[in-house]
Amino acid sequence: MPLQKLQFRPGIQRDTTAYSAEGGWTDCDKVRFRLGYPEKFGGWTKYTNNTYLGAARSLHNWVALDGSDFLGIGTHLKYYVEEGQDFNDITPIRSAIASGSGASTITFTAFTTTTSGAVSATAATIGVSTVANIPPQGRIKIGSEEIEYQSVDTTTNELIGLTRGFNNTIAATHTTGATIYWGTIKVNHNSHGANENDYVTFTGVDANGLGASGNITQAVLQQEYQVVTVIDADEFLIHARSDTAAATSGGYTSTLQSPYQVYRNANDSGTGGTGVGANYQINVGLNSQVGGTGWGAGTWGRGGWGSAAPGGLTTQTQIRLWSEDNFGEDLLINPRDAGIYYWDKSNGLGTRAINITTLAGASNTPTVAKQVLVSDQDRHVIAFGCNPLGNPAQDPLLIRFSAQENAADWTPTTINTAGDLLIGAGSEFVQAVETKREILVWTDASLHSMRFIGPPFTFGIQQLASGITIMGPKAAVATEDFVFWMGIDNFYVYAGQTKQLPCTVKDLVFNDFNFAQADKVTSGVNSEYSEVIWFYPSNANSVANGGDGENDKYVVYNYAEEIWYFGTMRRTAWLDRSTRTYPVAVEAGYLYNHEFGYDADGVAMDSFIQSAPMDIADGHQFSMISKIIPDMTFVGSTNLSNAQATMEIQVRNSPGEALAAASSGNVVRTVAAPIEEYTEQLNLRARGRSFSLKITSNASGTKWKLGSPRIDIRPDGRR
C-alpha cells in the first residue's frame, strides 16, 4: 500500500468530539500556525534582572521629544517609568507631612523585653516577660540569632509560630532573662490614613535617630518603608531595614524587595525627634478580586485586629488596574476608581506624578475616574466613569472631557470645548479603546461609539450594540482596522459592525475560567504573526484548587488565518512591539522580551501539538503503521547541534478509550546546507482502529515547523 500523506486543517478544534474533528488538531501548547502549518512559538528572555514591586497589569510605551524610550508599568503597589533597564518610581504622594516644624505629631517606638525562661534551639515558643505593647507578629534578635514569630499568646505570654535562623544566623540556646530586641518599629501618627502594604518615606528625623550609638539611626529611618501592620487609625508598624547597599561580609543587598533587617539596641530609646515628616504614597490596591462589602472586603488584615473596616474599604473589591496615556511627552495615569495624575517629563525621572487638581490653572478637574484617555486627533483628555462637575460622588456612566490642548481646564464655557456625556445603556462603564476613527466605549451590557463632532457639542456618542458583554477592563484590544474583545461567554470583533467570533475552543476556555478573578484578563496583540492573545486565570489555578489565582493560560485568535490555538503561560500584561524590537510581557516582577530565540528565559521550552484520531474505513478494521516519513524544518534554530523534535503515534480502538502511546522517534537535524537535511524516516510499530499524531519538543534552541509527513499504514484485519 502506498504511503499516505497527512494533511491537517489549521487551528485547534475542541468544541466537537475527537472523532468528529478528524483531519484537524485538538491540543497544543506553545504552538502557532503560519500558512496553515504548525510551528513552535518564539521564546523569551528577561529584559532586565532588576525587579519592580507588585503585580504589573498595565504597560505603556512612548518616546519623548529627546528620543527617550519610556515604558510605563502599573502594578497593584506602584507606578513606574522604565528607561534603560531602570525602574523609576513615580507613584503619586497622597499626603505630605512637612518636617522640621519642631512640633511633629509623628514619633517612633522601638520594642524590647526579656525571655521568661530558657529557650532551646528547637523550642516551638519563646516565653517573654511581658506582651504589653509588643508587635502581634515580627522578627526578633536574641544575642546573635534572628527569629521570626507569627503571633502572641497573651494568656501564656509566649511568642508562637517560630521560624529560626534568619540571615544565616545559627539557632542557639538562650537563658532566662536574655534581652529580646525587635527590628519592628511602631509609628505613632494620628489619623495617618495608611493601609497595610502602603508606602511611606520619613524625613526630618533627629540626627541621633532613636538614640546616640543606637542601631536605629537617622539614615535607617529616613528611607522608604512599607507598612507591615495597621494597629489602628493612629499607629502602624514597619520593619527597620539597613541603609547600606552591602554588608562588610556576606554581601547582601538591602532593598524594599529584599530588606536586611536592623534591630534596636539598648540605646534606641528615643522617639525620633520633634521634627519628623512623612510622605505617604497613594493607598495600594488589591492584587486579587474580592466580592462584597462584608468579611474579606479589601486587603486581608487591613486595619487593626477586630476593628471596623476603614471608610474606603467597603468599596474596594476590585484589583488595582491602571490606565494611562500620553499628553505630548508627558504621562497621564489613573488607578481605576481613584484620581487622575500627571507626570511631567521635563521634571525628570526622579519626580513623581501629581494630581491634576494641583496643576496650574486647574478648574473642576475630575477627582475620581475609571479610565483616562487622550483623544489623539483632537487632544482632549477624557475621563470615563468619573464624578460630575461640582459633585465628588462618582457616576459610573459619566464621561467628561477637558478643554482642547489643556489637561487642567475641565469647566465648560462658551469659549472652550470642555464638556460631558452620559452613557445611555448599561449600569457601569468598563473599558474604552481608541481606534483610527472613533473611541469604542463598553459598559457591562452595551457598546457605544464616541466621536469628535466639533463645536458646540465637541463629542457625540451612539450605541452600537446591546446585550453584549466584556470580561473586564483590559479584555479589549485594537489592531489594524479591528477591535477584539473577550466577553463572559463569547469572543467578539468590531470592524464597522459588531459580531461574535466563531470560536473552536470556546468551551475549553470558559469551562475552565476563574470568573472570581475575571478582571485579571489582559489582552494584547502580536502583530508580527497577526495574533490577538488573551491571558486569563484558569479555574484549575484558583486558590480554592490550590493555585494562586493568577493568569496561567492563554488563548490566541489568528485574525489573518481566522483560527484559534491556546496553551499555558503566566503573564499579567502584554505589549506589542512598537518603538522596541520585541513584544514585552510581565510576570513576577520581571520584564520579558518575547519572540526572542526559542527558549523560555534560557531554559528549553516545552511545546507540542496533537491531532484528532484518524482511521481507515471509519474504524471498521485495525490498521498497522510501520513507518513515518517526516516533513519538518528546523531553520532558525539557535542550537543547530541539538535541534530535534519527537514524532509519536498514539492509538486506540474506540472513541471512549484513552489514547495510548504506541511508538515514537526523534526527528534530528543533520545538515543545514545546501538543503536542510534531517532524519529520513522513523520505523515504528503501532496497531489500532484509529491513531493520532503528536509532535513534541523540549530541546534547547530548537525551532521546528511541521509540513505534510507521510506514513506507511496498512489494513490489519478486524480483530
N, C-alpha and C positions, 0 to 999 in steps of 0.2 A: 504494500500500500504506500502511495507517495507521501512525502512529508506534508503536513498540514500547517498552513500559515495561521498564526494567531494575531488577530487584529481586534482591538477593543475600542468601544466608544469612549471619548474623553470625558473626564469628570467622574465624580463619585455618586453612585445611586444607592441610597439607604432607605428610601421610603417605600420600597416594594420588598417582596420576599427575595431571597438569594437566587432561587431558580428563575424567577421572572426577570432578574437583572442579567441573565446570561448574555455574554458579549460585552459586558461592561466591568467596571471596577466597583468594589464595595467597601474597601477600607484602605486607609493610608495614614501616614504621619511624615511631616517634613518633606512632602512631595507636591509639586505643582505640575501643570500641564502647559506645554508650549507646542503650537502647531498640531495639537491633538494628541501628543505623546507625553508620557510622564517623565519627569526628571527630578532630581534631588534639589531641595531648597539651597539657596546660598547660606553661608554661615554667618557668624557674628563674633565680634571681639570687643572687649572693653575699650571705650574711647579714652577713659582716664581711670587711674587707680584711686583717685580721690573719690570720696563719697559725700552725699548730701544727707540731710536728716529728713525722715518721714517717707511716706509712700507717695511717689510722684504720679499724678493723674492728669497733668497738663504740660504740654510742650509747645513752645512758640519761637520761631526762628525769624530774625530780621537783621538787616545790615544798616549800620548808621552811615551818616554822610561822610565820615572819615574812613569808611571801609571796615570798621569794627564789626565782626561777625558775632552776634549775640544769640544766646539760646535761653529763653525764659523757662523756668521749671517750677511748677506749683505743686507743693506737697501738702499733706494734712497738717504739717507743723510750720512750714515756712515757704517763702517765695525767694528763688534765686535767679540771678542772671549769670550764666556761664560764658566765659570768654577765655580762650587759650588754656582750656582744661582746668580753670579755677572757678570755684563756685562762690559767687559774691552774694551775700545775704542782703536783700533789700526789703525784708519783711517790715511792714509799717509799725510805727510805735502807737500803742493805744493810749498810754498815759505816761507823761514825763514829769517826774518829781525833781525839782531843782535841788542841787546840792549846795553846801556851803552857807546855808542861811543861819546856822547857829541854833536853830530850833527845829531840827528834823524830827519827824514822827516815825522814822524808820530806825529800828535798833536790832541787834543780833544777840542771840543767846546760844552759848556752846554748852554741851552736856557733859556731865561726869558723874560717876558713882563708883562703888566698890563691890567686889564679889562678897557674897554672904557665906560662902563655903568653898572648899577646894574644888577645882574644875579639872577633870581629866581630859586627856587628848581626844577621847571618844565620847565625851558627855553629850547627851541629847539636849540638855538645857543648861542655863547658867543662872544660878541664884544671885540676886543683886540686893544691895542694902535697901534701896528704895526704888519704886517705879513712878514716883511723883515727878511729873514734868519731864519725862524722857520720851523719845520718839516711839510711836507704836511699831515701827519696824526700821531697820537700818543696818549700818555696818559699824563695828566697834574695833578697838585695839586694846589688847591686854598684853603688856610687855611688848614683844615684837610680833605677836600673832594677830592677824586680822580675821575677824569672824563676822558673818552676816546672820542676822536673825529675822524671822518673819512676823513675830507678834510678841506681845507681852501679856503674861498671866498676872493680873492684878490681885488675884487671890493668893497665889503662892510666891509672888514677887520673883518671877522667873522670866528670862528671855528664852523663847522656844522657837523651834524650826531652824536649827543652826546649819550653816554651811561654813566649813572651816578652811583656813589656809589660803586666803586670797593673796594675790600679788606674790606668789611663791613663798609666802611665809609658812613656817613649819608648825603643825599642830603641837601644842605643848600643854603641860600640866601647870595649873596656876593655884596659888594658895589663897586661903581666906583673907579677905581684906585687900586683894590686888586691885589697883586702880583701873577702871574701865574708862577709856576716852572714846568719844564719838567724833566722826567726821561730819556728822549731821548737824546743821545749824538751823535754829529757829529764827525766822524773820518776823519781827513784830511791826505791822503796818496797818493801821486802822483803815477799813474799807478798801483793801488792796485790789479787789476785783479780779484776782488771778484764779485760774482753774488749774487743776492738775495737768502737768506737762507743758504749761505755758513757759515762756522765756522772759527773763529779766536781767538787766545789767545794772550793777550798782556803781555809784560814783561818790566822791566826797568822803570816803572812809578815812578815819583817823590814821595818821602816819604810822602809828604802832599797831594798826589792825585791832585785834581784840586784847592786845597786851604786849608790852615790851618783852622781847625774847620769846614770844609765843609762836606757834605754828600757823595760826590763822592771821596772816599778815594782811597789810593793805593790798598788796598785789594779788593775794589769793582771793580776797573778797571782791575786788574791782574787776570782775570778769562776767561773762555771760553765764547764767545759770538756768537750768530747767527746774521748775517747781516739782518736787517729789510728792509731797502730800499737802493738801489744804486742810489745816486743822479747823479753822472757822473763818469768818469774814475778816478777821484781823490778824491771823497768824498762818504761816505756811513754812514748810521745811525745804531745805536744799542740802545737797551733799558737797562739802568743800572739796575743791579739786586743785591740783598743782598748777602753778602759773608758769612752770618751766616746760620747755619743749622736750627735754630729755634728761634722764637722771644721770648722775656721775657713774653709775654702774647699772647694768640691767637694760639700759637703752629703751625706755618706754616713751610713748607719746601721750601727752595729756590733752585731750580734746573733748568737745561735747559728745562726740560719738564714743570715745574711749577714755573716760576720765580716770586719772590716777588720784585716788582719794588722799586728802590731807586730814590728819587727826589733831584735835586740840591737845595742848599740854597744860600743865598746872598754871602757866602764866596767862592763858587765854580766858580771862575772867571779865573782860570789858564788854561794852555794847557797840563799839564801832565809832563812837563819837557822836557829836550833835549836829553834824552837817551832812549826813548821808542822803544821797539822792538815788533815784531809780528810774530806768526807762523800761516800761513794760511793753512788750510787743503784743500785737493783737492776739486775742484768745485763739488757741489752736483749735483745729477742727477734729471731727471724728474720722477714724480710719475704717470703721465698719458701721454699716447702716443699722440703726436701732429704731424699732417702731414704737409708737405710742408716747404717752406723756407720764406714765407711772413708773413702776420699778424698771430700772435699766435704761431709762431715758438719759441721753447724754453719755459721756465717757464714764466707764466703771470707776467708782471710787471718788468721783468729784465731790468737793465739799467735805465737811467734817463727818466723821462716823456718826450715823444716827441723826444727822441734821437734815433739815428740809433742803430740797434742791434749790439752788440759787435761781433767781428770776428767769434768766435766759435759758436754763437747761431744759425746761419743759417743751421748748420748741426745737431744740437741736437734736433732731433724729436722723438727719441726713449726713453723709460723709462730706468732708471738705473737698469741694471742687472749685477750681479757679477758671475764670475766663479772662482773656487778655487780648489786646490789640494795640497796634501802633498808632500814635498820634504824631506823624512825622517820624523822627528818630527816637522820640520818647515812647514810653510804655504806659498804658492804662491797664490796671489789674483789678479784679473783683472776686473776692471769695464769696461764693454763692450765698445769698441771703444775708449779706453784710455790706459794708461800704465800698466805694469806688476810690481807688488810689492812683496816684500819678508819680511816675519815676522820670526825672529829668536827666537825660543822658549827659548834658553839659556839666552837671554837678559831680559826675564821676561815679565809679563803681563802688566807692566807699560810702555812698549815701543811700538812704532808704526812701522808699516811696512814701508820699504824703497824701492825706485825704484831700479829695478835690474841693472839699468845703473850705480848705485853707489856702487855695490858690488865689493869686492876686485877681481881684475883680469877681470873685466867686459870688454867684447870685442864684439862690434857690436850687442849689445842686442837690441831686438825689442823695439820701443818706443810707439807703439800702437798695439792693438790686439782686436779681438772679443771674444776670449776664450783662456784660458790657461789650459793645462792638462799635467800630468806627466805619462808617459808610465811606468806602474808598472813593467813589466818584464825586460825592458832594461834600465830604469832610464834615459830617455831623457825628458827634458822639451819641450813641443810642444806649439807653438803659432799659432793660426788659424786666418786668415783674418788680417794679420799684414803687416808692412812695409818691403820692400825689403832691402837687405844688402846695406848700404850706401845711402839710399833714405828715407827721412822722410814721403813720401806720402804713405798712407795706400792702400794696394792691397786687395780687399775683397775676393779674391780666393787663396791667397798665404798662404802656410803652411811652417813655419820654425821650426827647432828643434836644441836644444843646443848640445854641446858635451856631451857624456855619463857621468853621475855622476857629471855634472858641470852645475849649473844654470846660471853661469855668462859668459861662453865662447860660443859665437854664430858664431864665424868666422870659416868657413870650411877650414881645412888644410889636408895635406896628413897623418897627424898623429892623427887626431881626427875624430869624427863621426858627427860633426855638418853639417847641410845642409838645403835644402828646397825642396818643391814640389809645383806644381801648379795644382789646380783642373781644370779639362778639360771641365766641363759642368756646366751650371748654370751661374748666374751673381753675386751671393753673398753667402758666407758661412753663415750657420745658426746655426748648432749645431754639436758637436762631442760627442760620447758616447763610453767609453771603455768597451769591453767585455773580456771574458776569452781568446779569440783567436785573436781579431783584434780591431781596432778602427773604428767605423762607423762614416762617415762624410756626413752631409747633406748640400746641397745648396738649393736655393729656387726652384730648378727643378730637382734635381738628388740625388742619394745616392751612396756613394763610400765606399770601404773597404781599410783601411790603415793598413799595416802590417810591422813588423820589419823583414827585409830580410838580415841584416848584411852588412859588407863592400863589395864593396865600396859605395853602394847607401844608405845603412842604412835602409831606409823605401821605400816601394813601395805602389802605390795607384792604385786601379782598380774600374771602375764604375760597380755598381751592378744593378742599375735601373735608368731609366729616366722617365720624365713625372709624377713624384710623387711630393707631396708637404709635407710640415711640417708647423704646425701652428705658431710656434715661437721657440725662443732659449731655452725654458725649456719644450718643448712639448714631448720629447722622454725620455724613461727610460728603463734601462736594469734590468732583473731579471732572475735568473737561466740561461737557455740557450736561452732566448728570449729577443728581444728588441721591445718595443711597442711605437707607436707614433700617435699623432693626426695630420691629415692633414687638409687642409682648407675645405674639404667636405667629408672626409673618415677617418677611422682608419686603421692602418697598423701594421703588425708584420714582424719581420725578424728572421728567425731561420735557417740560411743557404741559404734561398731564401726569396725574398720579396713578400708579398701578402697582399691584402686587407682583413681586418677582416669583416666577415658578422656581421652587427650591427642591432639589432632590435629596437634601439632608435635613429638612425641616424637623422631622420627628426626632432625629438623633440629637439635634441642638436643644430643642425646647423640652424634651423629655428628661434631659439631664442638665437642667438650668437651675441655678440657685437664685430664685426670684427674691429672696430676702435681701440679696446684695445686688439687685439689678442696676443700681446707679454706678456700679463699678465697670459696667460695659464701656469699652473705649473702641472707637472706630478709627481707621486710618487708610491711607492709600499707598500702594507700592506701584507707582506709575510706570516704572520700567517694565513691569510684567502685566500691566492692565488689571491689577488686583485691588479689590476693596477687602479689607480684613477687619474682623471684629474679634476682640479678645473678651472673654466672658468667664464668670465664675461658674464652675460646674457644681451640681448638687453632690457629686461624689467627693468634692473637696470642701464641702460645707463644714462648719465647726461641729455640727451635730453628727457628722460622719467621720470625725477625727481629723479634718483638714483645717486650713487657716482661713477659708472663705475668700481667698484672693483669686484673681483671674488665673486660670491654669489651662484653658483651652482656647482654640481659635477656629473660626470658620471663614473661608475665603470665597468671594464671588469674583470670577474672572469675567469682566464685562466685555472683553473682546471676543472670547470664545463662548460666553454665556453658559458657564459650567461652574460647579461647586466642588470644593475639597476642604478638608479640615485636619486637625491634629492637636497636639499638646504643646503648649509653650506658656511660660509665666511672664506676662508683660502687663504693666499697668497704664502705659501710654505709648503712642507711636506717632512719628512724624515723618512724612515723606521727604526724600532728598529735595532740597531747593537750592540754597546757596552753599550747601555742604555736599560732599561727594556721595555720602551714603545715607540711607534712611536711618533714623535714630529711634531707639526704643529704650525704655527704662524698666528696671526691676531691682528691688532690694538695695537701693542706694547707689546704683551704678548706671551710667550711660553706656549704651552699646551701639556700635556701628553695625548695621545689618547688610546683607549681601556682600559680606567680606569673607573671601575664602569659602571653605566648605566644612569647617569645624565649628563646634559650639564653644567659643572662647578658649581655643587651644585644646579642647577635648574632642575626640572623634564623635561625630553626630550620628545618632541612630535614625535611619529612615527606612520606610517600607511602603509597599503597595501590594494589594491583593485583589485578584479578580473574582468575579462571581463564578460559581460552578458551571462547568461545561460538560457536555456528554455527547455520545454517539447514539443516533436513533432514539432520541428522547429518553435515554437511560434504559432502553429495553434490554440491553445486554452489557456485559462487562467490557472494559477496554484495557489494553495494555500499552503503557507508554515506556519506550525504551531509550529514547534519545531526545535531546533538545539542541537545536542549532541556535545559539544566542544571537541576538541582534542588538548590541549595545555599543555605546561610545563613552569613553572616559576623557574626552577632550576637555581641557580646562582644569583637570585635577592638579592640585598643588604638590601632591606626593606621588609622583609617577611610578615609583618602585613598589608602591603599596596599593595602587588603585584597583579596586575589585568590588564585586557585588555577588550575592548568593541568589541563585535561582532554585526555587523549591516547588515541587509538585505535591499537592495535598489532595487526598482522595476521600470519598465517602460513597455509601451505597444507597442512601435515601435522604430526602430533604431534612428530616428530623435528626439525623446523625451528625455528630461533630466531625469537622474536617480533621483528618489525621495526616501528619507529615509522613510522606511515603519515601521520598528520595530528594536529594539536593546536591548541588555542586557549585563551585565558585567560578565565576567568570573573571579572569585576571587579565589586566592589560599587559601586553608583552612588548610591542614595538609601537612607537609613536609616529614614525615617519619611514617612507614617504606616505604610506597609508596606514592608519591606525590598525594594529592587529591585537587580537585578544583570543581567549580560549576558543578553539574551533568548534568543539561540541562537548556536551555533557552526557555521559552514559548513565542512564537511570533505570530504575525498575519500579513501576507503580501500576497497580491494578485496582479498578473500581468502576462503578457505574457513572460517576462524574468526577471531575478533577478541577482543581483551582491552581492558578499560577501565582506565586508570591515572590516578590523581589525584595531583598533586604540588603542593607549595607551599614556597617559600623566601622569601616576602615578610615583612618585619619587621612585628610587631604583628598578624599575621593569625591569627584563629581561624576554622576552617571546619568545617562539618558537611555531610555528603552525605545526600541523600534518595533519591528514585527518579527519576533522569533518564530522558528518552525519546530514542530515536534513530530516524532515518529510514533504514531498512535494506530493501533490495530484492534479490530474486534477480537474478543477473547471468550466468547461463549456467554451463556445465560446464567451460569451457576459458578 
